[in-house]
Amino acid sequence: MAASAHEDFAFESDLPSTWSGAFPWLEGHATADRAELRAALTGRDLDDPSARAAIVEHILEYRTSSTLRELFPAVSTRDVPGRVESVRLRNVLIREDIADFEALAPMRVRGVMVLRGMGARSATELLGWAVDEAIRSNSTSPTPPAVSAALTRRLRQAAEATPRTKLLDAVQVAASWRQALGQGEAPLLSASRDLGAAPSAVVEAWALLDALTSDEWVGAGSGFASLPEQLGVHLADLDDRQRMIFLGRHVDGRRATLDQLGERLGVTRERVRQIEVRVRKATSSWLERDEGLAFRAAAVRSRIGVLSHVELLASVPGLLDPVDDEGTTALAVLDAVDDGFEGDGDWFAVPSLGGARSETEVRFADLADQHGGASHSDVLASFAEWTALSEKRVVEWMTALGHVRIGDVWARTRRASIGDLTVALLSVEGAPRSIEWIEAAFEGEREPRSIRNALANDDRLIRVGRGDWGLVEWGGEVYTSIKDAIAAEVERSDGAVALDALLEDLPERLSVAASSVRGYAAGWPFVTRAGVVRFAERRAAVRKRPGLTKNLYFLDDSRVAFRLEVTAEHLRGSGTVLSSGVALALGLAPGERKRWHGDDWGLTVTWEGTQPQMGTIRAALATIDSAGGDVVRLDFAEDRVTATAVEDSGDVTALTGVSAEDDRALAIAVGLDRSASASDVLFRLEERGEADLAALLRD
């Protein structure tokens, strides 16, 4: 005989008719949740409070998509507000114009739960009252046996028609077939299938299981409250004053002060603060207590990734829908209660916007050359490593951070003059450009006459042809001629020429050093491999050299100092994105990690992703009592690390760990040879973006 399709959920005992008469849906399809409730009711009297509470708990957990008529078919009470004990519940019913149970009957439980002012306790009290009414109605007007049996059959048939019960049938059929084949230990769904040998019922069961969607299982959204509804349930637990303070203080775009809210509410700012503390304590537990809301929050964080624009989040169901009459969106409320992400209304980041800004700046510093410029393509490639932003959004984000784009080059925020931008532009391009080309790069943001005057008065730029401009550091015609000569030789040799051939010919012909030819042959727009020079397909994003890395100093052969400014991210224990130059100076290579030990604290640096990361330094900051905005120097020596507070921003020794009077030590600190001159050291500091430190040394 074939086994029951539901024997795993078979009811263990018959339910007394006193219960099934009041709640005929208990005789529906045998599922685990029904079996659990039936077991709790078996042997209990109708007047047992714990039994009635079990029914209410079951409804709130499993049957929020059911209507009150489906749950309480025998109830037809009039004047519901006058029969409930809770004043708050009575006020909600009166405000919603719900006088009789017939007005409640077509409403689903989840719809009742989000009525304005309906808190979780009020919803529980309403369901408890309905359970009492159902039991009273059944005891005073019992349903005739024939009618009760017909109703039970209809309810069972309706239950058996749901995707959930169809799935249980299909699982049982598929499992029975595996057992018949002697494959009881094989995976039920992923094991190989012989469609030709399987009975049609088995094939149909497989097809149902393979095609089942979450919408079918839940009921095309009917089983899940929308995000605004979920948040509305929790907001309804707050009274009007608490809700005003919570939204007014923590929804981005409002951020009212304590004084402003106190004036609106007619209370002192201290009273507002006290209420806010209690409200924040309550809202902080929403995600812990509500698994469904926690799922939604996790889905939002997943959609954000690391950094996202609000328009990219519009596809999350209900996220941008309002939760109140003032237009407060579900996203704004979720942002206020979920510390896992942060937004400003336009941009959202995980875990914080400050972290996203910091990572952007560190990555840009790695890409930027000594003149502070980085190509647009390299910036896009870097963003693609850690975000899913489109090119349009990358441009908007970089601009929002204050970076300036000229042509296809991005420049640091502090380099905003025409001369600075042109130097950055030409440095990235790597070759002289015509004045017309340079003017076009400014896209009308500067007057042509202003551009020409600025170029003529900037001692970093030189005219290298009738209308072409280049950098002085390139050496004018000499440097330009080397590059042109190499390009000509590569083209003449069908795209590839031996480096030795260039070294034999060009130094003598152009009166330049062989090292200059070798250097140009190895840089953009060329690439040298196995002694052969070709045109490069693209410009590589070169990792920052330690000697050119800002705030990094070599104290000697085994000791390195790194200075940083303490941020809120450091104080809360977050990690820090590092320049590759710092990681290289500490002896790390991509794919490696290393740990240093301090006094009762430790520090780990990893380079396991695309960018080096330094672990939390909160314990180190606590030992020296550092606050946000303070400057701290970390000194690394073999496997030890120490943290020192920089008390005087004008003290070179405190800033670098090196005496300002020791020229040799200063040269080594910035990656130069110990014989480097003082002017070389100053030039290197300016290259690194440390003009302020250079000024201290000049003084």
Secondary structure, 3 states (H helix, E strand, C coil): CCCCCCHHHCCCCCCCHHHHHHCHHHHCCCCHHHHHHHHHHCCCCCCCHHHHHHHHHHHHHHCCCCEHHHHCCCCCCCCCCCCCCCHHHHHHHHHCCCCCHHHHCCCEHHHHHCCCCCCHHHHHHHHHHHHHHHHHHHHHCCCCHHHHHHHHHHHHHHHHCCHHHHHHHHHHHHHHHHHHCCCCCCCCCCCCCCCCCCCHHHHHHHHHHHHCCHHHHHCCCCCCCCHHHHHHHHHCCCCHHHHHHHHHHHCCCCCCCHHHHHHHHCCCHHHHHHHHHHHHHHHCCHHHHCHHHHHHHHHHHHHHCCEEEHHHHCCCCCCCCECCCCCCEHHHHHHHHCCCCEECCCEEECCCHHHHHHHHHHHHHHHCCCCCEEEHHHHHHHHHHHCCCCHHHHHHHHHHCCCEEECCEEECCCCCCHHHHHHHHHHHHCCCEEHHHHHHHCCCCCCHHHHHHHHHCCCCEEECCCCEEEEHHHCCHHHHHHHHHHHHHHHHCCCCEEHHHHHHHHHHHHCCCHHHHHHHHCCCCEEEECCEEEECCCCCCCCCCHHHCCCEEECCCCEEEEEEECCHHHHCCCCEECCHHHHHHCCCCCCCEEEEECCCCEEEEECCCCCCEECCCHHHHHHCCCCCCCEEEEEEECCEEEEEECCCCCCHHHHHCCCCCCHHHHHHHCCCCCCCCHHHHHHHHHHCCCHHHHHHHHC
